[in-house]
C-alpha cells in the first residue's frame, strides 16, 4: 500500500513557475513508474509527465520543454517543475504510482494549479 500526498500548487501568473511535490509513504517506492496527471474543469484527466524506475521520462506535447519530472527515491518523492506556465495549464494535478506486474495503481488527492492574469 502506498499513500501519495501532493503539495506545491497555487495561483500564479502566466510565465511564472511552480514546483509540485508528491511524497509517498510505504515501501518499495523505487519500483514504481511515477506519473503526473491533470484534470481541468469539464475535461478528461490527461497524463502530463511520466518517469520510469529507470529514470526514463516522457511528456505530453503540450508541456514539452516547459515541465520537468524528476524523482528522488531516497526521499520517496516525485517532482514536477513547471516553467513558463500558461492559462491552459490550470487544472488539478494528480500524482500516480503504478507497478504493472502487480497491477498496483495509487493516486494522490490532487493539488490545484491556477494560472491567471
C-alpha positions in Angstrom: 0.0 0.0 0.0 1.3 3.4 -1.0 -0.1 6.8 0.1 0.6 9.8 -2.1 0.4 13.4 -0.9 0.8 16.3 -3.4 1.9 19.8 -2.5 3.1 22.9 -4.2 0.1 24.0 -6.1 -1.1 27.6 -6.1 -2.1 30.7 -8.0 0.4 32.1 -10.4 0.5 34.5 -13.4 1.3 33.4 -16.9 5.0 32.9 -17.4 5.7 32.1 -13.8 6.9 28.8 -12.3 5.8 26.3 -9.7 7.2 23.0 -8.4 4.9 20.3 -7.4 6.0 17.6 -5.0 4.4 14.2 -4.3 5.6 12.4 -1.2 4.9 8.7 -0.9 4.6 6.6 2.2 5.1 2.9 2.1 7.9 0.7 0.8 9.5 -0.1 -2.5 9.0 3.4 -3.9 11.7 2.8 -6.5 9.9 0.1 -8.3 7.0 2.3 -9.4 6.6 4.3 -12.6 5.5 7.7 -11.4 3.2 9.9 -13.3 1.7 13.4 -13.1 -1.8 13.8 -14.5 -4.1 16.8 -14.6 -7.7 17.4 -15.0 -9.2 20.8 -15.9 -12.9 21.6 -15.3 -15.1 19.8 -17.8 -12.1 17.9 -19.2 -10.9 14.3 -19.0 -7.9 13.6 -16.9 -4.7 13.6 -19.0 -1.2 12.4 -18.5 1.3 15.2 -18.2 4.6 13.5 -17.4 5.9 10.1 -16.5 9.2 8.8 -15.2 10.0 5.1 -15.1 12.0 3.2 -12.4 15.0 3.6 -14.7 14.6 7.3 -15.0 13.2 7.5 -18.5 10.9 10.4 -18.9 8.0 11.2 -21.2 5.8 14.3 -21.6 2.6 15.4 -23.1 3.2 17.5 -26.2 1.6 20.5 -24.5 4.2 20.7 -21.8 7.4 19.5 -23.5 10.2 22.0 -23.0 8.4 23.6 -20.1 7.8 20.9 -17.5 10.4 18.5 -16.0 9.6 15.4 -13.9 12.1 14.0 -11.5 12.3 11.6 -8.7 14.3 11.2 -5.5 14.0 7.6 -4.4 15.8 8.3 -1.2 13.1 10.8 -0.2 10.2 8.8 -1.7 9.3 11.9 -3.7 8.5 12.8 -7.2 8.6 16.3 -8.5 7.1 18.3 -11.4 8.9 21.5 -12.2 6.6 23.7 -14.2 8.1 26.7 -16.0 6.5 29.3 -18.3 3.1 28.4 -17.1 0.2 29.2 -19.4 -3.5 29.8 -18.7 -4.3 26.4 -20.2 -2.2 24.7 -17.5 -4.9 25.5 -15.0 -6.1 22.2 -13.5 -6.0 19.9 -10.6 -2.7 17.9 -10.7 -2.6 14.4 -9.5 0.3 12.1 -8.7 0.1 8.5 -9.6 2.3 5.5 -8.8 2.0 2.4 -11.0 3.6 -1.0 -11.0 2.2 -3.1 -13.8 3.5 -6.5 -12.8 1.3 -6.5 -9.7 -1.3 -4.0 -11.0 -0.5 -1.6 -8.2 -2.1 1.8 -9.0 -2.2 4.5 -6.4 -3.3 8.1 -6.6 -2.9 11.2 -4.6 -5.7 13.6 -3.7 -4.6 16.3 -6.1 -3.3 19.8 -5.9 -4.8 22.8 -7.6 -2.8 24.9 -10.0 -4.3 28.1 -11.3 -2.7 30.3 -13.9 -4.4 33.6 -14.2 -3.5 37.1 -15.1 
